[in-house]
């Protein structure tokens, strides 16, 4: 089943060096911990998602940052949450 899940998100970049969190994973989501600032994470996704052909359609900033990208017939939301210190 992991190969099928990987194929579903093959065009959504995942940074090197992240620690996957199985508690945050489901059939339609992946969660991980990454030791960077929220601003650096958002900058990474702005750049990398465009290179994978995604178009930013909305962005919300508050206690967490939410980036919404689209491709024809598909969309993805990326939630950037501050880590626990």
C-alpha positions as CSV (number, residue, x, y, z in Angstrom):
1,X,0.0,0.0,0.0
2,X,2.9,2.4,0.7
3,X,3.8,2.4,-3.0
4,X,0.2,3.4,-4.0
5,X,0.3,6.2,-1.5
6,X,3.6,7.4,-2.8
7,X,2.3,7.4,-6.3
8,X,-0.6,9.6,-5.3
9,X,1.8,12.4,-4.0
10,X,4.7,11.9,-6.4
11,X,4.4,15.5,-7.6
12,X,4.2,17.1,-4.2
13,X,7.8,17.7,-3.0
14,X,8.9,16.6,0.5
15,X,12.1,18.1,1.7
16,X,15.2,16.0,2.5
17,X,15.9,15.5,6.1
18,X,12.3,15.5,7.4
19,X,11.1,13.0,10.0
20,X,7.9,11.4,8.9
21,X,5.2,11.2,11.6
22,X,2.9,8.2,11.2
23,X,0.4,9.8,13.6
24,X,-0.2,12.6,11.1
25,X,-0.5,10.3,8.1
26,X,-3.6,9.0,6.5
27,X,-4.8,7.8,3.1
28,X,-4.9,11.4,1.9
29,X,-2.2,13.1,3.9
30,X,1.4,13.0,5.0
31,X,2.8,14.7,8.1
32,X,6.4,15.3,9.1
33,X,8.6,17.4,11.3
34,X,11.2,19.7,9.8
35,X,13.6,21.8,11.8
36,X,13.2,25.1,9.9
37,X,11.2,28.3,10.5
38,X,7.7,28.6,9.2
39,X,8.9,31.3,6.9
40,X,11.6,29.1,5.4
41,X,9.1,26.2,5.0
42,X,6.7,28.5,3.2
43,X,9.5,29.8,0.9
44,X,10.5,26.2,0.1
45,X,6.9,25.3,-1.0
46,X,6.4,28.5,-3.0
47,X,9.5,27.7,-5.0
48,X,9.3,23.9,-5.2
49,X,5.5,23.6,-5.9
50,X,5.9,26.0,-8.9
51,X,8.7,23.8,-10.2
52,X,6.3,20.8,-10.0
53,X,3.7,22.6,-12.0
54,X,1.4,23.7,-9.1
55,X,-0.1,27.2,-9.0
56,X,-0.6,29.0,-5.7
57,X,-4.3,30.0,-5.4
58,X,-4.6,31.0,-1.8
59,X,-2.6,31.6,1.3
60,X,-3.6,32.2,4.9
61,X,-1.4,33.2,7.8
62,X,-2.4,32.9,11.4
63,X,-1.4,30.4,14.2
64,X,-0.5,28.2,11.2
65,X,0.3,29.0,7.6
66,X,-1.9,27.4,5.0
67,X,-0.9,27.3,1.3
68,X,-3.4,26.1,-1.3
69,X,-2.1,25.0,-4.7
70,X,-3.9,23.8,-7.8
71,X,-3.3,21.8,-11.0
72,X,-6.0,20.9,-13.5
73,X,-8.4,18.7,-11.7
74,X,-6.3,18.6,-8.5
75,X,-5.6,20.6,-5.4
76,X,-3.4,20.4,-2.4
77,X,-3.3,22.2,0.9
78,X,-0.1,22.5,2.8
79,X,-0.4,23.4,6.5
80,X,2.8,24.7,8.2
81,X,2.5,24.6,12.0
82,X,5.0,25.7,14.5
83,X,6.8,22.9,16.3
84,X,6.7,22.2,20.0
85,X,9.7,23.6,21.8
